[in-house]
Amino acid sequence: QVQLVESGGGLVQAGGSLRLSCAASGRTFSRYSMSWFRQAPGKEREFVANINWSGGSTYYSNSVKGRFTISRDNAKNTVYLQQNSLKPEDTAVYYCAAQSGGYYRALSAYDYWGQGTQVTVSS
């Protein structure tokens, strides 16, 4: 069993930065591939970024590539999402999720989800 708790969201002006954190419980964190998803009001939850168990491979959606960076610290059981050059269209609830296998962009492939953290970008 893994519990995920996100933090770091908030209100920021366009062009600003935020760093989201996702703290995981349990001793098996390093076995999981981790991702960030987001859900804007009235829209479906969408993939943002993924990092494999070792941190050696990362993947991003086209909409955030070059602006967001995902990283992890297995010693601290934590995954991060550094968000730079934020845009109003990045406004959403951001969720971290853990998977033991499967296609990283598929919501159904994830075993555990956090409760989400709100990011609001003003223009």
C-alpha atoms as one frame of an Amber mdcrd trajectory, in Angstrom:
protein
   0.000   0.000   0.000   1.282   3.456  -0.950  -0.188   6.759   0.156   0.611
   9.895  -1.825   0.338  13.461  -0.551   0.885  16.414  -2.863   1.897  19.908
  -1.798   3.304  23.111  -3.250   0.372  24.365  -5.263  -0.848  27.942  -5.122
  -1.622  31.125  -7.000   1.080  32.521  -9.291   1.235  35.077 -12.065   1.862
  34.052 -15.643   5.564  33.539 -16.235   6.157  32.511 -12.645   7.302  29.233
 -11.140   6.116  26.645  -8.655   7.589  23.414  -7.336   5.141  20.661  -6.550
   6.074  17.804  -4.240   4.524  14.398  -3.763   5.496  12.513  -0.620   4.926
   8.768  -0.583   4.526   6.437   2.350   5.820   2.904   2.354   9.177   1.278
   1.754   8.533   0.281  -1.852   8.484   3.753  -3.401  11.557   3.087  -5.543
   9.739   0.211  -7.285   7.141   2.522  -8.793   7.116   4.633 -11.892   5.685
   8.023 -10.911   3.671  10.533 -12.879   1.945  13.852 -12.607  -1.478  14.371
 -14.134  -3.721  17.421 -14.084  -7.401  18.170 -14.377  -8.830  21.549 -15.276
 -12.485  22.418 -14.547 -14.791  20.726 -17.022 -11.962  18.753 -18.624 -10.675
  15.213 -18.397  -7.623  14.350 -16.353  -4.551  14.467 -18.573  -0.985  13.227
 -18.443   1.719  15.776 -17.652   5.002  13.993 -16.884   6.436  10.602 -15.943
   9.663   9.386 -14.372  10.785   5.779 -14.157  11.788   4.016 -10.946  15.445
   5.073 -11.096  14.925   8.577 -12.446  16.856   7.684 -15.555  13.968   8.190
 -17.976  11.436  10.978 -18.151   8.526  11.762 -20.453   6.450  14.902 -20.889
   3.309  15.996 -22.617   3.924  18.356 -25.520   2.126  21.154 -23.682   4.690
  21.254 -20.837   7.865  20.028 -22.503  10.684  22.511 -21.976   8.877  24.262
 -19.111   8.276  21.512 -16.522  10.812  19.111 -15.022   9.967  15.939 -13.136
  12.467  14.459 -10.688  12.524  12.069  -7.749  14.490  11.403  -4.601  14.059
   7.760  -3.634  15.850   8.315  -0.318  13.126  10.815   0.608  10.250   8.923
  -1.047   9.381  12.085  -2.934   8.708  13.078  -6.528   8.815  16.683  -7.698
   7.432  18.760 -10.542   9.294  22.003 -11.195   7.020  24.300 -13.151   8.553
  27.270 -14.934   7.125  29.832 -17.361   3.630  29.059 -16.138   0.680  29.961
 -18.335  -2.997  30.504 -17.459  -3.792  27.274 -19.313  -1.698  25.386 -16.745
  -4.390  26.131 -14.158  -5.633  22.794 -12.818  -5.589  20.387  -9.927  -2.340
  18.435 -10.144  -2.238  14.804  -9.049   0.686  12.485  -8.554   0.250   8.788
  -9.222   2.251   5.599  -8.838   2.304   2.576 -11.115   4.075  -0.767 -11.041
   3.671  -1.360 -14.769   1.733  -0.478 -17.866   1.521   2.381 -20.312   2.559
   5.507 -18.457   0.024   7.802 -20.166  -2.976   5.631 -19.277  -4.891   6.574
 -16.128  -6.004   2.978 -15.726  -2.376   1.843 -15.379  -1.939   3.605 -12.050
  -2.269   1.833  -8.726  -2.274   4.809  -6.374  -3.317   8.466  -6.561  -2.867
  11.487  -4.336  -5.622  13.895  -3.393  -4.333  16.691  -5.644  -3.002  20.209
  -5.232  -4.472  23.294  -6.907  -2.329  25.408  -9.232  -3.842  28.684 -10.399
  -2.026  30.896 -12.897  -3.326  34.433 -13.334  -2.850  36.422 -16.526
